[in-house]
Amino acid sequence: MSDWYSSKSSRSSETGFCSVQHGLALIVHLCNFSLNSQKMSLSIAMPAMVNSTAWPGPLNASTERPSANSQDGWNETLQQLKAVVMVLTSQYSIWVKWAPPLEKSQLINIASSGELMGAFITLLVGGFLCQTKGWPSIFYIFGGIGCACSFLWFPLAYDDPINHPFISTSEKEYIVCSLAQQDCSPGWSLPIKAMIKSLPLWGILVFYFTGFWTFNILMAYMPTYISSVLQANLRDSGILSALLLGVAFISTILSGLLADFLHSRNIFRLVTIRKLSTAIGVLVSSVVLVSLYWVRSSISTSMGLLALSSATTTFCQTGALINFLDIAPRYTSFLRGLSQVFGHLSGAISSTVAGFLISQDSEFGWRNVFLISVSINMSGLVFYLTFSQAKVQDWATEQTVTQL
């Protein structure tokens, strides 16, 4: 077993970061950057679109207000939402045929970190662009980046390495041999009954709900917390929020490299890596959330703890959040979409609960929000650690697939 791991590790190091698979990860990273930056741009530009019609600058020659047809606006929003969901769901199916087991975590983390980088850059420059160049400029710039990503995607992205025209023979052989024993063929029929009875799958879905509970609260209310509780002004609040995302971006890349290092050196089993990463991400952030109420008088201490929480939370990305790739690679797209349903449902509930508690009591509201979040996070962690696995489930193999 050790010889097998060392052989795979040496071949992995030969391909390096200049490989086609890492280039594909970078392209997906840019696509995620474009998607999230455009979502963030809308929230940043909305006040300017509603409250002003003539921001200075050459890109804002028109003084017309946004269309008053709310139905058209909703239709456009729904179309954008569908496109975002399709991209975020389908991109994980790429790695079923492109990510060798010993490089899976780093490739997925490089790709998914584009969302954090998109939010980071948009928070840093979005407000400045709206104030100096006019609110349309933010859409021109980040929309242009999205068009540039499409020009890279169509000629360079392929379903599998076998048909890629620019991949080297050695890299192609390395990927194909690494995935030779894995059933990568897509499943056209879903074993629904077996999925419902699968405790490892439920462990992942429950964790998506509990893990995204805190994540969505922080994404929605972090600028408010920094400005209202830590007493930072509006400009500093945006910058500090962006810096936390920058810390999370760096940690996402490093955690993926660390997970693959531990796996390639056979230091831990894959299931141990998944559980350990998830535990680190939940336990450290829970301690931070509990501590925030008692250190709120010090902005430096609070920001230090929030930075620590942002860094360690990303470890879940190499844990429970990609575990469905281990247990059912044939159904990656479906399970990714299903997990997103649990994550977005959690976000809708948690944001509503947090908003209600904060509005009722500004002093103790945040404490209650954090304590509830910690309780939910810990329950999800216990459930995941109890039932999680990292081997392909029987119902996810071609031999046992049954029709609906």
N, C-alpha and C positions, 0 to 999 in steps of 0.2 A: 504493500500500500504506500509506504513512504517513497519507493522508487517511482511509482506512478505519479505521485504529487510533485516530486522533484523534477521529473521529466516534463510534466505539464507547466510547471512554474518557469523552467528555463525557456521553453518555447514561447511562453507568454512574454517574458522579458525581451525576447528577440523582436517581437512585433512592436513593442513600445508604444509611446503616445503618438507616433507618426503613422500608425496603422489606419486602414480604412475604417475599421470598426470604431476607433476613437474619433475619426473624422465624422462618421455618421452621428456619434453621440454629440459632437459639437454642433452639427446642423440641427438636431432635435433640440439642443439647448437654445439655439437662436430662435427656433420656432416657439418654444415656450416663453422665451424672453419677449417676443413680439406679442404673443397672446396676452400675457399678463400686463405688459406695459400699456396695451390698448384698453384693457379693462380698467386699470388704474387711471389712465388718462381721462376716461369719462367721468370718474368721481371727482377728479381734480378740476376739470374744466367746467363741470356742471354749474357751480356758483357763478362763474364768469358768463356762462351762456344765459343764465336766468336773470342776473342782476345788472348786466352791462351789455351794451351793444356796440361800443366803439373803443376797444382797446387800441392804444397806439401801435403802429408798426405796419410795414408793407404787406404782411400776410393777412391783414384784416381790413381789406379795402371795402368790403361789403358791410353795411350797417343793418342788414336785415336780421330780425330775430329768428330764432329757431322755429321750425314749423309748429303751428298750433294743433295740428292733427295728431291727437294723442294715440289714436288707433294705429296710424302709420308708425309712430314711434315705438309702440309696443310690438308691432310686427317685426320691425327691424331689430329690436332687442332680442326677441325670441329667435330670430334667424341667427344672430350672433351667438346666442347661448347654445343653440344646436351645434354650430360649427366648433365652438370651444369644447363642448362635451365630446364630440366625435374625435377631435385631435387628442385630447387628454386620455381618452379611453383606448384608441387604436394604437397609439405610439408604443404601448407596452408589448403589443404583439410582435413588434420588430425584434425585440431582444430574445424572443423564443428561438429564433434562428441565427441571431448575430452575436449573442453574448455567451462566451464559454463560461462554464461554472465558476472558474477561478477569477473571472473578471466581471461577473454579472453586477456586483454591487457598485463598483466604480463607474461602469458605463451608464447604469441607470441613474446614479446620483449626478453624474456630469450632465446628463440630459435634463433631469428634473430640476436641477439647480437654476435653470434658466428662468423659472417662475420667480424665484427669489431675486435674481439679478434684475429682472424686469421691474419688479416692485421697487427695488433699491434705487435704480437709476431714475425711475419716474418720480418718486418722492423727492429726489434731490433736485431735479431740473424742471419738473412739471409746473410748479407754481411760478418759477422764474420766467418760463416761456410764456405762460398765460399773461403775466404782468407786463412783459417787455415786447413780445411779438404778437400778442393777441391769442385768444383761445384756439382758433383754428390751427395754429402752428404746431401744437402738441399732437394733433391728429395727423398732420402732414408728415411730421418727422417720424413718429413711431409707425404710422401706416406705411411710409416708405421703407422702413426697416423690414416690415412684414413682406412687402413685395420683393425685396432683395432676398429674403429667406426662401421664397417660392422659387426664385431663379436658381438657387442652390439645390433645393429639394428635388425638383423634377429630373435633372440630369444625373444626380449623384446618389439618390436614395433608391435602393432596390430591396425586394422582399427577402432575398437570401444572398449569401456570399457567392454561391455557385454561378449566378448570372451576372454578377457585377463586372463591368468591363475593365475597371482600373485596379482591382485587387491583385496582389501578388500570389503566385502559386503557393508559396510557403504559408502565407497567412490564411489562404482559403483552406488548405489542408489542415492547418491547426484548428480552425473553427469547426470544420466538418467532423474531424476526428474527436474533438472535445464533446460534440453533441451527438455522436453516433449512437449512443445508448439511450438517448432521450427521445421520446415520442413528440416530435414537433409538429406533426400534421394537425391542422385545425379540426375541431370537433363540430360537425354540422348538426348533431342532435345532442340535446342536453339531458343528462341523467338527473332530472329534477329531484326525484325521490331520494336518490343517494346523496345529493348535495344537501338536502334538508336535514338528513340524518348525520351529516359529517360534522363532528365536533371541531376538528382542526379548522374547517372553513368558518364555522360560527365564531371560533376564537378570533379570526382575522376580522370578520365583519363587526363583531362587538367592539374590538379595539378601534376600528375606524370610527365608530360612533363616539366612543369615549375619548379617543385621542384628538379628534377634530373638535371636540367640545371646547377645549381650552384654546386651540389654535385659532378658531374662528372668533372667539372673544378678543384675543390679543390683536388680531388683524383689524377688527372693527373698532376697537376702543382704545388701542394703545396710544395714539396721539392725544385722545381725550384724557387718559390717565396721566400722561406726562405733563400736560398743560394744566389740568385741574388739581391733581393731587400733588405733583412734584413742583408745581408753580413755575413751570417754564413757559416762556412766551411762545406765540404761535410759530414763529420762524424756527426757533430752537427745537420745538416739539417735532416738527417735520424732519429736521436734520437728525435728531436723536433716534426717531423711529426708523429712518433710513439706515442709520448705522447698525441698528439691531439686525436688520435684514442682511446687511453686508456681513456681519459676523456669522449669521446662519448660513449664508452662501458658502463662505470659506469652510465652515464646519461640515457642510454637506459633502463637499469634495473630499475632505480628509477622512471622514467616517467611512466613505465608500472604499477608499484606498486601504484603510485599516482593516476593514472586514475582509477584503480579498487577501490581504497579507496573512491574516490569521488562518484563513481557509487554505491558501496555497501552501503554507508551511505546516499544515496539519496540526496546528496548535490546539484548535478547537474543532469540534464537529459543526457542521452547518447549522443544525438545530440549536446548538449552544450559542453560536454567534447571533442567530436571530433573537433568541430569548435575552441574551446579555445586552445586546444593543437596545432592545425595547425597554428593558428594565432601567438602563442608564438614562435613557431619554425621559422616562416617566418619573423616576425617583428624584433625580436632581431638580427637574423643573417643579416638582411638587414641593420640595423643601424651599425652593426660591419663592414660590407663590405664597406659602404660609408665612415666610419671613418678611414679605414686602410691607405688610401693614405696620410692622414695628420699626421699620427703618425709613418710613416715608418722609421723615424730616430731613434726610440727607439725600440729595439728588445724585451725588456721586456713588454712594453705596447702592442706592436703588438701581441706577443704570448699570452698575457692575454686576449686580445679581440678575438683572434682566438679560444682560449680555451672556452670562453663564447659562441661563435658561434657554436662550435662543440657540446657543452652540450645542448644548446637549440634547435638546428636543429633536434635532435633525438626525440623531442616532436611530430614531425609530424608522427612518427611511431605509436603513439597512437591516431592519428587524421586521416587525409585523407588517409594515406597509408594502413590502414587496414579497411577502411570504407566499402569496397566491401563485407566484411564478414557480415556486418550488413544489407545491402540492398538486397543481393542475395546469401545466404549461399549455395543454391543448385548448383550454378555455380561458386563456389570459384576458382577452378583450371583454368577454362577458363578465368575468369576475371583477375586473377593474371597473367596469360600469356599475356593477352591483355594489361594490364597495364605495363608489362615489355617491350612490344614492344614500347610503348610511352616513357618509361624511357630510353631505349637504343637508340631510335631515337634522343631523346634530347641530350644524351651524345655524339653521333656522330657529331651532328651539333655544340653543344656548344664547344667541344674540338677543332674543326676546326676553329671556329670563334675566340676563345681565342688565339690559336696558331698564327693566322694571325695578330691579333692586337698587340700581344706582340712582334712579329718579326718586325713589322713596326715601332714601337716606344717603346723602352724599358722603358722610363720614364713615359709617359702618357698611354701606352698600358694597364698596370694593372688597372689604374683608369677607363679607358673605359670598360674594362672587368667587373669590379665590378659594375659599374653603369648600364650596360646593364643587368647584372644578377639580380640586385635589381628590375629593371623595369619589367622584365619577371616574377620574383617571386611574386611581388605585384599584377600583373594582374591575375596570377593563383590563388592567395589567394582570391581576390575579387570574382572571378568566383565561386570558391568552396564555400565560405561563403554564396553566394547568392542562390545556388541551392542544397547544400548538405542536406541529410536526414540520419536518422539512423534507419529507420524501413524497414522491408521487403517490397519490391515493389510488386505491383500486378502481374507483369509479371514474378516474381520469385517464385510464388506459383504454386503448382501442378495443381490447377484448371484451370489456364489460359494459360498453356503451349500449344503452337501450333507448328506444324511441320514446318520445313523449306520448 
